[in-house]
Amino acid sequence: MRRVVGVILAAGTATRLGGRKQLLPLGGRAMLEHVLAAALQAPLDGRLVVLGSDADEIRTQVDLTGFQVVVNPRYPEGQSTSVIAAVEALPDDADAALFLLGDQPEVPVPVLERIVEAYRRTGAPIVQPRYAEGRGNPVLIARALFPELRRLRGDTGARPLLERYRDRIAFADAREFSRPADIDSLADYERARKRFDQRVSEAP
């Protein structure tokens, strides 16, 4: 069976939110904890989390049990450096990496399951979910494209590969779900906080 390792990219500085975005509270937990919890429930063969800004504080405040921690000292150069750090830390038997974003705390676990299933079924070099609003994250990249991930530069993730290999992408059907929101600004955070508070209040 093809082996998929989950990678959470959580190294950014979050200057628009005053830093420490990964630790912002949502529903009684740090934002990053929601992403970690989803990855722990997904059918993955290993899990990495890439830290950079505030790495020591995150390690103190967040339970990272079950994850290999990769610290990216080059995080100020952009997201590509975290992707490269993750690829270099992947085990030799990893057939693909599923990249989750540390600022998308509302990725449904069933979506992760469908991405992994689609890859194991098709062996496609890229698997991407298709939400109600269209395609989105997280994105799975197979080993054949790891050399191209290593050549990324600047503040970019896998987008150049998605454009270059758009005809070879397999899609996981997630159309009953909304595309997960990025938490990039204070307004994004306030909207997410209200959603999480509502869920907590509605829980039995």
C-alpha positions in Angstrom: 0.0 0.0 0.0 1.3 3.5 -0.9 2.5 5.3 2.2 1.4 8.8 2.8 3.0 11.1 5.4 1.1 14.2 6.7 3.0 17.5 6.8 1.7 20.5 8.7 3.3 23.8 7.6 3.2 26.0 10.7 6.3 28.1 10.6 5.0 31.5 9.5 5.4 34.8 11.3 1.8 36.0 10.9 2.8 39.7 11.0 -0.8 40.8 10.2 -2.0 39.1 13.4 0.9 40.3 15.5 2.6 36.9 15.5 1.9 33.7 17.4 -1.0 32.8 15.1 -0.5 29.1 15.7 -1.4 29.7 19.4 -4.5 31.9 18.9 -7.4 30.3 20.8 -10.3 28.8 18.9 -13.0 26.9 20.8 -10.8 26.4 23.8 -7.8 25.1 21.9 -4.9 26.7 20.1 -5.4 27.1 16.3 -2.6 24.7 15.5 -4.1 22.0 17.8 -7.2 21.7 15.6 -5.0 20.9 12.6 -2.9 18.4 14.6 -6.1 16.7 15.8 -7.4 16.3 12.2 -4.0 14.8 11.1 -4.0 12.4 14.0 -7.4 11.1 12.9 -6.5 10.7 9.2 -5.2 7.4 7.8 -1.6 8.6 7.5 1.7 6.6 7.8 3.6 9.3 9.6 3.2 12.9 10.6 5.5 15.9 10.5 5.0 19.5 11.7 7.3 22.3 10.5 7.8 25.1 12.9 9.8 28.3 12.6 8.5 31.5 14.2 7.8 31.1 17.9 8.9 27.4 17.7 10.0 27.2 21.3 6.8 28.7 22.6 4.7 26.4 20.5 6.6 23.3 21.7 5.9 24.5 25.3 2.2 25.1 24.9 1.1 22.6 22.3 1.1 18.8 22.6 3.1 17.6 19.6 3.0 13.9 20.5 2.7 11.8 17.4 4.5 14.3 15.2 8.1 14.6 14.1 9.0 18.2 14.7 11.1 19.9 12.0 12.3 23.4 12.8 12.9 25.6 9.7 15.4 28.3 10.5 14.9 29.8 7.0 11.2 30.5 7.6 11.5 34.3 7.0 12.3 33.5 3.4 8.8 32.2 2.8 6.7 29.0 2.7 8.8 27.3 0.1 11.6 26.9 2.7 9.2 25.0 5.0 8.1 22.7 2.1 11.8 22.0 1.4 12.5 21.3 5.0 9.6 18.9 5.2 10.6 17.0 2.0 14.2 16.6 3.3 12.8 15.2 6.6 10.4 12.7 5.1 11.3 9.0 5.6 12.7 7.2 2.6 9.6 4.9 2.4 7.2 7.8 2.1 5.4 7.6 -1.3 3.7 10.9 -0.9 3.2 13.9 1.4 -0.1 15.4 2.3 0.5 19.1 3.0 -1.8 20.7 5.6 -1.7 24.4 6.5 -1.3 25.4 10.1 -3.7 28.3 9.6 -6.6 26.2 8.2 -8.1 24.8 11.5 -11.4 23.7 9.9 -10.2 21.0 7.4 -12.7 18.1 7.8 -11.2 14.7 8.6 -13.3 13.0 5.9 -11.6 15.2 3.3 -8.2 14.0 4.4 -9.5 10.4 4.2 -10.7 10.9 0.7 -7.5 12.5 -0.5 -5.4 9.6 0.8 -7.9 7.1 -0.6 -7.8 8.8 -4.1 -4.0 8.7 -4.1 -3.8 5.0 -3.0 -6.4 4.2 -5.7 -5.0 6.2 -8.6 -1.3 6.7 -7.8 -1.7 10.2 -9.3 1.3 12.6 -8.8 -1.0 15.2 -7.3 -4.3 14.9 -5.4 -6.5 17.8 -4.5 -9.9 18.1 -2.9 -12.8 19.7 -4.8 -15.1 21.6 -2.4 -18.4 23.2 -3.0 -16.6 26.4 -4.1 -14.0 24.5 -6.2 -10.5 23.0 -5.6 -8.5 23.8 -2.5 -6.2 22.6 0.3 -4.8 20.3 1.6 -2.8 19.0 -1.4 -1.0 15.7 -1.8 2.2 15.5 -3.7 3.8 12.2 -4.7 7.5 11.3 -4.5 8.0 11.7 -8.2 7.6 15.4 -7.8 9.7 15.9 -4.6 12.7 17.1 -6.7 10.5 19.9 -8.0 9.3 20.8 -4.5 13.0 21.2 -3.5 13.4 23.7 -6.2 10.7 26.0 -5.0 11.7 29.5 -4.0 10.0 32.4 -2.1 6.7 32.6 -0.4 4.9 29.8 -2.3 3.7 26.3 -1.7 2.8 23.7 -4.3 0.9 26.2 -6.6 3.6 26.1 -9.4 3.3 22.3 -9.5 -0.5 22.5 -9.6 -0.3 24.8 -12.6 2.5 22.8 -14.4 0.7 19.4 -13.9 -2.9 20.5 -13.9 -3.7 17.7 -16.4 -2.4 15.0 -14.1 -4.3 16.0 -10.9 -6.7 13.6 -9.4 -9.6 15.1 -7.4 -11.1 13.9 -4.2 -14.8 14.7 -4.1 -15.6 17.0 -1.1 -18.4 19.0 -2.6 -20.6 18.7 0.5 -18.0 20.7 2.4 -17.1 24.3 2.2 -13.5 25.2 1.3 -11.5 25.7 4.6 -10.8 29.3 5.4 -7.3 30.6 5.9 -6.7 32.7 9.0 -4.6 35.5 7.6 -6.1 38.6 9.2 -7.8 39.8 12.4 -11.1 39.7 10.6 -10.5 36.1 9.5 -9.7 35.2 13.0 -12.8 36.9 14.5 -15.1 35.1 12.0 -13.4 31.7 12.8 -13.6 32.4 16.6 -17.4 33.0 16.3 -17.8 29.8 14.4 -15.9 27.8 16.9 -17.7 29.4 19.9 -21.0 28.6 18.3 -20.0 24.9 17.9 -18.9 24.7 21.5 -22.2 26.3 22.7 -24.2 23.8 20.5 -22.3 20.7 21.6 -24.4 18.3 23.8 
